[in-house]
Amino acid sequence: MSISAAAPVSNGALWTGRVLSAIVVLFMIFDGVIKLPPLDIVTQTMTELGWPADANIARLLGIIGLISTALYALPRTSVLGAMLLTAYMGGAISTHVRIGNPLFSHTLFGVYLGVILWGGLYLRDARVRALIPFSR
């Protein structure tokens, strides 16, 4: 299926997609940046989640999140970025399941973010609409 087979979207839908994507990008930038310096709150939270209280592990997770976010934000690599961020969210979801955190507020937060992430990409990228045709 070619990209031209994707249904065009209105300007309103395109801007909605951009706003949804911007929400994800801004959240992930915040999430990644706070993991770079050795902040006590980050290492304490990681310990509560069952991760070692190691600033280097937090930094590595922050870098992975920031690189994936940058790939998502760039139009040419947005689909790759979306896949990497989906995997990142999967890790977060499994961490919350493993320690028994509340379902709707903690465990499913990664699912909510993933829906916003892919919804925004679907509305702003004809390639994704061509791959996932909800209507004919």
DSSP file (Angstrom, degrees, kcal/mol; ACC not computed):
  #  RESIDUE AA STRUCTURE BP1 BP2  ACC     N-H-->O    O-->H-N    N-H-->O    O-->H-N    TCO  KAPPA ALPHA  PHI   PSI    X-CA   Y-CA   Z-CA
    1    1 A M              0   0    0      0, 0.0     2,-0.1     0, 0.0   129,-0.0   0.000 360.0 360.0 360.0 134.4    0.0    0.0    0.0
    2    2 A S    >   -     0   0    0      1,-0.1     3,-1.5   128,-0.0     4,-0.3  -0.466 360.0-112.7 -89.6 163.5    1.4    3.4   -0.9
    3    3 A I  G >  S+     0   0    0      1,-0.3     3,-1.9     2,-0.2    -1,-0.1   0.831 115.1  65.7 -62.8 -31.8    1.4    6.5    1.3
    4    4 A S  G 3  S+     0   0    0      1,-0.3    -1,-0.3   126,-0.0   123,-0.0   0.709  89.1  67.9 -65.6 -17.2   -1.0    8.1   -1.2
    5    5 A A  G <  S+     0   0    0     -3,-1.5    -1,-0.3     2,-0.1    -2,-0.2   0.633  78.2 103.5 -76.0 -12.4   -3.6    5.5   -0.2
    6    6 A A  S <  S-     0   0    0     -3,-1.9   124,-0.1    -4,-0.3   120,-0.1  -0.476  83.7-110.3 -71.8 138.7   -3.8    7.0    3.3
    7    7 A A        -     0   0    0    122,-0.2    -1,-0.1    -2,-0.2    -2,-0.1  -0.485  35.0-117.4 -67.4 132.9   -6.9    9.1    3.9
    8    8 A P        -     0   0    0      0, 0.0     2,-0.3     0, 0.0    -1,-0.1  -0.354  27.6-140.0 -68.1 154.0   -6.0   12.8    4.1
    9    9 A V        -     0   0    0    114,-0.1   117,-0.0     1,-0.1     2,-0.0  -0.817  15.9-108.0-114.1 156.8   -6.7   14.6    7.4
   10   10 A S     >  -     0   0    0     -2,-0.3     4,-2.4     1,-0.1     5,-0.2  -0.269  33.4-106.5 -73.4 165.7   -8.1   18.0    8.1
   11   11 A N  H  > S+     0   0    0      1,-0.2     4,-2.6     2,-0.2     5,-0.2   0.881 122.1  55.2 -59.7 -37.6   -6.0   20.8    9.5
   12   12 A G  H  > S+     0   0    0      2,-0.2     4,-2.1     1,-0.2    -1,-0.2   0.907 109.2  45.7 -62.6 -42.3   -7.7   20.4   12.8
   13   13 A A  H  > S+     0   0    0      2,-0.2     4,-2.4     1,-0.2    -2,-0.2   0.894 111.9  52.3 -67.9 -39.5   -6.8   16.7   13.0
   14   14 A L  H  X S+     0   0    0     -4,-2.4     4,-2.0     1,-0.2    -2,-0.2   0.930 112.2  44.9 -61.0 -45.7   -3.2   17.4   11.9
   15   15 A W  H  X S+     0   0    0     -4,-2.6     4,-2.4     2,-0.2    -1,-0.2   0.850 110.2  54.8 -69.4 -33.3   -2.9   20.1   14.7
   16   16 A T  H  X S+     0   0    0     -4,-2.1     4,-2.7    -5,-0.2    -1,-0.2   0.921 108.8  49.3 -62.2 -42.5   -4.5   17.7   17.2
   17   17 A G  H  X S+     0   0    0     -4,-2.4     4,-2.4     1,-0.2    -2,-0.2   0.894 110.6  49.8 -62.2 -40.8   -1.9   15.1   16.3
   18   18 A R  H  X S+     0   0    0     -4,-2.0     4,-2.4     2,-0.2    -2,-0.2   0.901 111.8  47.9 -65.2 -40.6    0.9   17.7   16.7
   19   19 A V  H  X S+     0   0    0     -4,-2.4     4,-2.2     2,-0.2    -2,-0.2   0.928 112.3  48.7 -66.8 -44.7   -0.5   18.7   20.2
   20   20 A L  H  X S+     0   0    0     -4,-2.7     4,-1.8     1,-0.2    -2,-0.2   0.925 113.6  47.5 -60.2 -43.8   -0.8   15.1   21.3
   21   21 A S  H  X S+     0   0    0     -4,-2.4     4,-2.7     1,-0.2    -1,-0.2   0.893 109.4  53.6 -64.1 -39.4    2.7   14.4   20.1
   22   22 A A  H  X S+     0   0    0     -4,-2.4     4,-3.0     2,-0.2     5,-0.2   0.875 105.0  54.7 -64.1 -37.3    4.0   17.5   21.8
   23   23 A I  H  X S+     0   0    0     -4,-2.2     4,-2.3     2,-0.2    -1,-0.2   0.939 111.4  44.5 -60.3 -46.6    2.5   16.4   25.1
   24   24 A V  H  X S+     0   0    0     -4,-1.8     4,-2.8     2,-0.2     5,-0.2   0.931 114.2  49.5 -63.1 -46.1    4.3   13.1   24.9
   25   25 A V  H  X S+     0   0    0     -4,-2.7     4,-2.4     1,-0.2    -2,-0.2   0.929 112.5  46.9 -60.9 -46.5    7.6   14.8   23.9
   26   26 A L  H  X S+     0   0    0     -4,-3.0     4,-2.2     2,-0.2    -1,-0.2   0.914 113.7  47.8 -63.9 -42.4    7.4   17.3   26.7
   27   27 A F  H  X S+     0   0    0     -4,-2.3     4,-2.7    -5,-0.2    -2,-0.2   0.930 113.8  47.1 -62.6 -44.7    6.6   14.7   29.3
   28   28 A M  H  X S+     0   0    0     -4,-2.8     4,-2.6     2,-0.2     5,-0.2   0.838 109.2  53.6 -70.2 -32.4    9.4   12.4   28.1
   29   29 A I  H  X S+     0   0    0     -4,-2.4     4,-2.9    -5,-0.2     5,-0.2   0.944 111.9  45.8 -63.4 -46.4   11.9   15.3   28.0
   30   30 A F  H  X S+     0   0    0     -4,-2.2     4,-2.1     1,-0.2    -2,-0.2   0.944 113.6  49.6 -58.6 -48.0   11.1   16.0   31.6
   31   31 A D  H  < S+     0   0    0     -4,-2.7     4,-0.5     1,-0.2    -2,-0.2   0.892 116.4  41.9 -59.5 -42.4   11.3   12.3   32.5
   32   32 A G  H >< S+     0   0    0     -4,-2.6     3,-0.8     1,-0.2     4,-0.5   0.907 112.4  52.2 -72.7 -42.7   14.7   11.9   30.8
   33   33 A V  H >< S+     0   0    0     -4,-2.9     3,-1.3     1,-0.3    -2,-0.2   0.875 104.4  55.3 -66.1 -38.5   16.2   15.1   32.0
   34   34 A I  T 3< S+     0   0    0     -4,-2.1     5,-0.4     1,-0.3    -1,-0.3   0.702 104.3  57.0 -69.7 -15.2   15.5   14.5   35.7
   35   35 A K  T <  S+     0   0    0     -3,-0.8    -1,-0.3    -4,-0.5    27,-0.2   0.594  92.3  72.3 -87.8 -10.7   17.3   11.2   35.5
   36   36 A L  S <  S+     0   0    0     -3,-1.3    -2,-0.2    -4,-0.5    23,-0.1   0.957  90.9  52.9 -74.9 -50.9   20.6   12.7   34.2
   37   37 A P  S    S-     0   0    0      0, 0.0     2,-2.2     0, 0.0     0, 0.0  -0.497 101.5-101.2 -79.9 158.3   21.9   14.4   37.4
   38   38 A P        +     0   0    0      0, 0.0     2,-0.3     0, 0.0    -3,-0.1  -0.465  54.1 176.0 -78.4  74.5   22.1   12.3   40.6
   39   39 A L     >  -     0   0    0     -2,-2.2     4,-1.9    -5,-0.4     3,-0.3  -0.624  32.9-138.3 -81.7 136.6   18.9   13.6   42.2
   40   40 A D  H  > S+     0   0    0     -2,-0.3     4,-2.7     1,-0.2     5,-0.2   0.886 102.6  56.9 -59.9 -40.6   18.0   11.9   45.5
   41   41 A I  H  > S+     0   0    0      1,-0.2     4,-2.1     2,-0.2    -1,-0.2   0.857 106.8  50.0 -62.5 -34.6   14.3   11.8   44.6
   42   42 A V  H  > S+     0   0    0     -3,-0.3     4,-2.5     2,-0.2    -1,-0.2   0.943 113.3  43.7 -69.6 -47.7   15.1    9.8   41.4
   43   43 A T  H  X S+     0   0    0     -4,-1.9     4,-1.9     2,-0.2    -2,-0.2   0.869 114.1  51.4 -67.9 -34.5   17.2    7.2   43.2
   44   44 A Q  H  X S+     0   0    0     -4,-2.7     4,-2.1    -5,-0.2    -1,-0.2   0.931 111.9  46.7 -64.1 -45.0   14.7    6.9   46.0
   45   45 A T  H  X S+     0   0    0     -4,-2.1     4,-1.6    -5,-0.2    -2,-0.2   0.899 110.1  53.2 -64.8 -40.5   11.9    6.4   43.5
   46   46 A M  H  <>S+     0   0    0     -4,-2.5     5,-3.1     1,-0.2     4,-0.2   0.898 108.0  51.1 -61.6 -39.1   14.0    3.8   41.6
   47   47 A T  H ><5S+     0   0    0     -4,-1.9     3,-1.5     1,-0.2    -1,-0.2   0.916 108.0  52.0 -62.9 -43.0   14.5    1.9   44.9
   48   48 A E  H 3<5S+     0   0    0     -4,-2.1    -1,-0.2     1,-0.3    -2,-0.2   0.815 108.9  51.8 -62.1 -29.7   10.8    1.9   45.5
   49   49 A L  T 3<5S-     0   0    0     -4,-1.6    -1,-0.3    -5,-0.1    -2,-0.2   0.424 125.2-102.8 -87.6   0.9   10.3    0.5   42.0
   50   50 A G  T < 5S+     0   0    0     -3,-1.5    -3,-0.2     1,-0.3    -2,-0.1   0.574  81.2 127.2  90.8   9.3   12.8   -2.3   42.7
   51   51 A W      < -     0   0    0     -5,-3.1    -1,-0.3    -6,-0.2    -2,-0.1  -0.645  69.2 -93.7 -92.9 155.2   15.7   -0.8   40.7
   52   52 A P        -     0   0    0      0, 0.0     2,-2.3     0, 0.0     6,-0.1  -0.384  34.8-114.8 -64.6 147.3   19.1   -0.3   42.3
   53   53 A A        +     0   0    0     -7,-0.1     2,-0.5    -6,-0.1   -10,-0.1  -0.446  69.9 138.3 -80.4  66.3   19.8    3.1   43.8
   54   54 A D    >>  -     0   0    0     -2,-2.3     4,-2.0     1,-0.1     3,-0.5  -0.961  49.5-154.9-121.5 118.3   22.4    3.8   41.2
   55   55 A A  H 3> S+     0   0    0     -2,-0.5     4,-2.5     1,-0.2     5,-0.1   0.803  96.1  59.4 -61.5 -29.4   22.7    7.2   39.5
   56   56 A N  H 3> S+     0   0    0      2,-0.2     4,-2.3     1,-0.2    -1,-0.2   0.874 105.0  47.9 -69.0 -36.7   24.3    5.5   36.5
   57   57 A I  H <> S+     0   0    0     -3,-0.5     4,-2.5     2,-0.2     5,-0.2   0.921 112.7  48.8 -67.9 -43.5   21.3    3.3   35.8
   58   58 A A  H  X S+     0   0    0     -4,-2.0     4,-2.5     1,-0.2    -2,-0.2   0.928 111.7  49.9 -59.4 -44.6   19.0    6.3   36.2
   59   59 A R  H  X S+     0   0    0     -4,-2.5     4,-2.6     2,-0.2    -2,-0.2   0.912 109.7  50.7 -60.9 -44.1   21.2    8.2   33.8
   60   60 A L  H  X S+     0   0    0     -4,-2.3     4,-2.5     1,-0.2    -1,-0.2   0.921 111.2  47.9 -61.1 -44.6   21.2    5.3   31.3
   61   61 A L  H  X S+     0   0    0     -4,-2.5     4,-2.5     1,-0.2    -1,-0.2   0.900 111.5  51.5 -62.7 -39.9   17.4    5.1   31.4
   62   62 A G  H  X S+     0   0    0     -4,-2.5     4,-2.5   -27,-0.2    -2,-0.2   0.913 110.5  47.7 -62.2 -43.1   17.2    8.9   30.9
   63   63 A I  H  X S+     0   0    0     -4,-2.6     4,-2.7     2,-0.2     5,-0.2   0.914 111.4  50.1 -65.6 -43.3   19.5    8.8   27.9
   64   64 A I  H  X S+     0   0    0     -4,-2.5     4,-2.3     1,-0.2    -2,-0.2   0.932 113.1  47.1 -59.8 -45.5   17.5    5.9   26.3
   65   65 A G  H  X S+     0   0    0     -4,-2.5     4,-2.1     1,-0.2    -2,-0.2   0.900 113.1  48.2 -62.8 -41.8   14.2    7.8   26.9
   66   66 A L  H  X S+     0   0    0     -4,-2.5     4,-2.4     2,-0.2    -2,-0.2   0.894 112.0  48.2 -68.9 -40.2   15.7   11.1   25.5
   67   67 A I  H  X S+     0   0    0     -4,-2.7     4,-2.3     2,-0.2    -2,-0.2   0.933 113.3  48.0 -64.7 -44.8   17.1    9.4   22.4
   68   68 A S  H  X S+     0   0    0     -4,-2.3     4,-2.0    -5,-0.2    17,-0.2   0.891 112.2  50.2 -61.7 -39.1   13.8    7.6   21.7
   69   69 A T  H  X S+     0   0    0     -4,-2.1     4,-2.3     2,-0.2    -1,-0.2   0.902 108.7  51.3 -66.4 -41.7   11.9   10.9   22.2
   70   70 A A  H  X S+     0   0    0     -4,-2.4     4,-1.5     1,-0.2    -2,-0.2   0.914 110.0  49.7 -62.1 -42.2   14.2   12.7   19.8
   71   71 A L  H  < S+     0   0    0     -4,-2.3    10,-0.4     1,-0.2     6,-0.3   0.891 111.4  49.5 -62.9 -38.6   13.6   10.0   17.2
   72   72 A Y  H  < S+     0   0    0     -4,-2.0    -2,-0.2     9,-0.3    -1,-0.2   0.872 109.1  52.4 -66.3 -37.8    9.8   10.3   17.8
   73   73 A A  H  < S+     0   0    0     -4,-2.3    -1,-0.2    -5,-0.1    -2,-0.2   0.779  94.2  80.4 -72.6 -27.0    9.9   14.1   17.5
   74   74 A L  S >X S-     0   0    0     -4,-1.5     3,-1.1    -5,-0.2     4,-0.6  -0.708  77.8-140.5 -84.9 125.0   11.8   14.0   14.1
   75   75 A P  G >4 S+     0   0    0      0, 0.0     3,-0.7     0, 0.0     4,-0.3   0.851  98.6  53.9 -54.2 -39.6    9.4   13.4   11.2
   76   76 A R  G 34 S+     0   0    0      1,-0.2     4,-0.1     2,-0.1     3,-0.1   0.793 122.7  27.7 -67.6 -27.0   11.8   11.1    9.3
   77   77 A T  G <> S+     0   0    0     -3,-1.1     4,-2.7    -6,-0.3    -1,-0.2   0.182  85.9 112.8-118.7  15.0   12.3    8.8   12.3
   78   78 A S  H <X S+     0   0    0     -3,-0.7     4,-2.3    -4,-0.6     5,-0.1   0.840  77.0  51.3 -63.0 -35.0    9.0    9.3   14.2
   79   79 A V  H  > S+     0   0    0     -4,-0.3     4,-2.2     2,-0.2    -1,-0.2   0.929 111.8  46.9 -69.4 -43.4    7.8    5.7   13.6
   80   80 A L  H  > S+     0   0    0      1,-0.2     4,-2.5     2,-0.2    -2,-0.2   0.930 113.1  50.2 -60.1 -45.1   11.1    4.2   14.9
   81   81 A G  H  X S+     0   0    0     -4,-2.7     4,-2.8   -10,-0.4    -9,-0.3   0.890 108.7  52.2 -60.0 -40.2   10.9    6.6   17.9
   82   82 A A  H  X S+     0   0    0     -4,-2.3     4,-2.1     2,-0.2    -1,-0.2   0.897 110.0  48.6 -64.3 -39.9    7.3    5.5   18.5
   83   83 A M  H  X S+     0   0    0     -4,-2.2     4,-2.0     2,-0.2    -2,-0.2   0.920 113.2  47.1 -65.6 -42.8    8.3    1.9   18.6
   84   84 A L  H  X S+     0   0    0     -4,-2.5     4,-2.3     1,-0.2    -2,-0.2   0.908 112.8  48.5 -66.3 -41.1   11.2    2.5   20.9
   85   85 A L  H  X S+     0   0    0     -4,-2.8     4,-2.7   -17,-0.2    -1,-0.2   0.863 108.3  55.1 -66.7 -34.0    9.0    4.6   23.3
   86   86 A T  H  X S+     0   0    0     -4,-2.1     4,-2.0     2,-0.2    -1,-0.2   0.913 109.4  47.0 -62.9 -41.7    6.4    1.9   23.2
   87   87 A A  H  X S+     0   0    0     -4,-2.0     4,-1.8     2,-0.2    -2,-0.2   0.907 110.8  52.2 -64.1 -41.7    9.0   -0.6   24.4
   88   88 A Y  H  X S+     0   0    0     -4,-2.3     4,-1.8     1,-0.2    -2,-0.2   0.913 110.0  48.5 -59.8 -44.5   10.1    1.9   27.0
   89   89 A M  H  X S+     0   0    0     -4,-2.7     4,-2.9     1,-0.2    -1,-0.2   0.864 106.1  58.4 -64.7 -35.5    6.5    2.2   28.3
   90   90 A G  H  X S+     0   0    0     -4,-2.0     4,-2.5     1,-0.2    -1,-0.2   0.895 105.3  49.8 -60.5 -39.8    6.3   -1.6   28.3
   91   91 A G  H  X S+     0   0    0     -4,-1.8     4,-1.9     2,-0.2    -1,-0.2   0.896 111.3  48.7 -64.7 -40.1    9.2   -1.7   30.7
   92   92 A A  H  X S+     0   0    0     -4,-1.8     4,-2.1     2,-0.2    -2,-0.2   0.915 111.4  49.8 -65.5 -42.5    7.6    0.8   32.9
   93   93 A I  H  X S+     0   0    0     -4,-2.9     4,-2.4     1,-0.2    -2,-0.2   0.934 110.6  49.3 -62.2 -45.8    4.3   -1.1   32.9
   94   94 A S  H  X S+     0   0    0     -4,-2.5     4,-2.5     1,-0.2    -1,-0.2   0.867 108.5  53.9 -64.8 -34.5    6.0   -4.4   33.8
   95   95 A T  H  X S+     0   0    0     -4,-1.9     4,-1.6     2,-0.2    -1,-0.2   0.931 110.9  45.6 -62.0 -45.3    7.8   -2.7   36.6
   96   96 A H  H  X>S+     0   0    0     -4,-2.1     5,-2.3     1,-0.2     4,-0.6   0.863 113.3  49.6 -68.6 -35.6    4.5   -1.4   38.1
   97   97 A V  H ><5S+     0   0    0     -4,-2.4     3,-0.9     3,-0.2    -1,-0.2   0.933 108.1  54.8 -64.5 -45.0    2.9   -4.8   37.6
   98   98 A R  H 3<5S+     0   0    0     -4,-2.5    -2,-0.2     1,-0.3    -1,-0.2   0.852 113.6  39.3 -59.4 -38.1    5.8   -6.6   39.3
   99   99 A I  H 3<5S-     0   0    0     -4,-1.6    -1,-0.3    -5,-0.1    -2,-0.2   0.465 112.8-115.6 -95.7   0.3    5.6   -4.5   42.5
  100  100 A G  T <<5 +     0   0    0     -3,-0.9    -3,-0.2    -4,-0.6    -2,-0.1   0.822  48.8 172.3  77.4  31.9    1.8   -4.4   42.6
  101  101 A N      < -     0   0    0     -5,-2.3    -1,-0.1     1,-0.2     6,-0.0  -0.273  48.6 -72.5 -67.6 160.9    1.2   -0.7   42.1
  102  102 A P     >> -     0   0    0      0, 0.0     5,-2.4     0, 0.0     4,-1.3  -0.254  44.2-133.3 -56.8 141.6   -2.4    0.5   41.6
  103  103 A L  I  4>S+     0   0    0      3,-0.2     5,-2.8     4,-0.2     6,-0.2   0.962  93.5  34.8 -64.3 -59.1   -3.8   -0.4   38.1
  104  104 A F  I  45S+     0   0    0      3,-0.2    -1,-0.2     1,-0.2     0, 0.0   0.819 124.5  37.5 -76.0 -31.8   -5.4    2.8   36.8
  105  105 A S  I  45S+     0   0    0      3,-0.1    -1,-0.2     2,-0.0    -2,-0.2   0.847 134.5   9.2 -89.4 -34.6   -3.1    5.4   38.2
  106  106 A H  I ><5S+     0   0    0     -4,-1.3     3,-1.0     2,-0.1     4,-0.5   0.829 125.4  45.7-111.2 -57.6    0.3    3.8   37.9
  107  107 A T  I > <S+     0   0    0     -5,-2.4     3,-0.6     1,-0.3     4,-0.3   0.907 117.9  41.4 -63.4 -45.4    0.4    0.5   35.9
  108  108 A L  T 3><S+     0   0    0     -5,-2.8     4,-2.6    -6,-0.2    -1,-0.3   0.453  87.0  94.6 -84.6   0.8   -1.7    1.7   33.0
  109  109 A F  H <> S+     0   0    0     -3,-1.0     4,-2.6     1,-0.2    -1,-0.2   0.899  85.0  52.1 -58.5 -39.8    0.0    5.2   32.8
  110  110 A G  H <> S+     0   0    0     -3,-0.6     4,-2.2    -4,-0.5    -1,-0.2   0.847 108.4  51.3 -63.4 -34.3    2.3    3.7   30.2
  111  111 A V  H  > S+     0   0    0     -4,-0.3     4,-2.5    -3,-0.2    -2,-0.2   0.925 109.8  49.4 -67.4 -44.5   -0.7    2.5   28.2
  112  112 A Y  H  X S+     0   0    0     -4,-2.6     4,-2.2     1,-0.2    -2,-0.2   0.934 112.9  46.9 -58.7 -45.9   -2.3    6.0   28.4
  113  113 A L  H  X S+     0   0    0     -4,-2.6     4,-2.8     1,-0.2    -1,-0.2   0.888 111.3  52.2 -64.6 -38.9    0.9    7.6   27.2
  114  114 A G  H  X S+     0   0    0     -4,-2.2     4,-2.8     2,-0.2     5,-0.3   0.885 108.2  50.5 -63.9 -39.9    1.2    5.0   24.4
  115  115 A V  H  X S+     0   0    0     -4,-2.5     4,-2.5     2,-0.2    -2,-0.2   0.917 113.6  45.1 -64.5 -42.9   -2.3    5.7   23.2
  116  116 A I  H  X S+     0   0    0     -4,-2.2     4,-2.7    -5,-0.2     5,-0.2   0.923 113.5  51.6 -64.7 -43.7   -1.6    9.4   23.1
  117  117 A L  H  X S+     0   0    0     -4,-2.8     4,-1.9     1,-0.2    -2,-0.2   0.948 116.7  37.0 -57.8 -54.1    1.8    8.8   21.4
  118  118 A W  H  X S+     0   0    0     -4,-2.8     4,-2.8     2,-0.2    -1,-0.2   0.847 115.3  55.1 -72.3 -34.3    0.4    6.6   18.6
  119  119 A G  H  X S+     0   0    0     -4,-2.5     4,-2.0    -5,-0.3    -2,-0.2   0.929 109.9  46.7 -62.6 -44.2   -2.8    8.7   18.3
  120  120 A G  H  X S+     0   0    0     -4,-2.7     4,-1.4    -5,-0.2    -2,-0.2   0.910 114.4  47.1 -62.6 -42.6   -0.7   11.8   17.8
  121  121 A L  H  X S+     0   0    0     -4,-1.9     4,-1.7    -5,-0.2     7,-0.3   0.899 109.5  54.2 -66.8 -40.3    1.5   10.0   15.2
  122  122 A Y  H  < S+     0   0    0     -4,-2.8     7,-0.3     1,-0.2    -1,-0.2   0.905 110.9  46.0 -58.9 -42.9   -1.5    8.6   13.4
  123  123 A L  H  < S+     0   0    0     -4,-2.0    -1,-0.2     1,-0.2    -2,-0.2   0.782 120.7  37.1 -73.8 -26.3   -3.1   12.0   13.0
  124  124 A R  H  < S+     0   0    0     -4,-1.4     2,-0.5  -107,-0.2    -1,-0.2   0.529 108.9  64.2-104.5  -5.9    0.2   13.7   11.8
  125  125 A D    >X  -     0   0    0     -4,-1.7     4,-1.7    -3,-0.1     3,-0.5  -0.944  54.5-163.9-129.4 114.9    1.8   11.0    9.7
  126  126 A A  H 3> S+     0   0    0     -2,-0.5     4,-2.2     1,-0.2     5,-0.2   0.796  91.1  63.9 -63.1 -29.4    0.3    9.6    6.5
  127  127 A R  H 3> S+     0   0    0      1,-0.2     4,-1.6     2,-0.2    -1,-0.2   0.902 104.8  45.0 -62.4 -40.1    2.6    6.6    6.6
  128  128 A V  H <> S+     0   0    0     -3,-0.5     4,-2.2    -7,-0.3    -1,-0.2   0.900 111.4  52.3 -71.6 -40.0    1.0    5.4    9.8
  129  129 A R  H  < S+     0   0    0     -4,-1.7    -2,-0.2    -7,-0.3    -1,-0.2   0.862 108.8  51.9 -62.8 -34.3   -2.5    6.0    8.5
  130  130 A A  H  < S+     0   0    0     -4,-2.2    -1,-0.2     1,-0.2    -2,-0.2   0.861 112.4  45.2 -69.0 -35.4   -1.6    3.9    5.4
  131  131 A L  H  < S+     0   0    0     -4,-1.6    -2,-0.2     1,-0.3    -1,-0.2   0.818 122.7  35.8 -75.6 -31.5   -0.5    1.1    7.6
  132  132 A I  S  < S-     0   0    0     -4,-2.2     2,-1.1    -5,-0.1    -1,-0.3  -0.704  74.4-176.3-124.4  77.4   -3.5    1.3   10.0
  133  133 A P        +     0   0    0      0, 0.0    -3,-0.1     0, 0.0    -4,-0.1  -0.635   6.5 179.8 -81.4 101.9   -6.5    2.1    7.8
  134  134 A F  S    S+     0   0    0     -2,-1.1     2,-0.3    -5,-0.1    -5,-0.0   0.768  72.4  22.7 -71.0 -24.9   -9.4    2.5   10.3
  135  135 A S              0   0    0     -3,-0.1  -128,-0.2     1,-0.1    -1,-0.1  -0.965 360.0 360.0-139.9 157.2  -11.8    3.4    7.5
  136  136 A R              0   0    0     -2,-0.3    -1,-0.1    -3,-0.0    -2,-0.0   0.357 360.0 360.0-117.0 360.0  -11.9    2.8    3.8
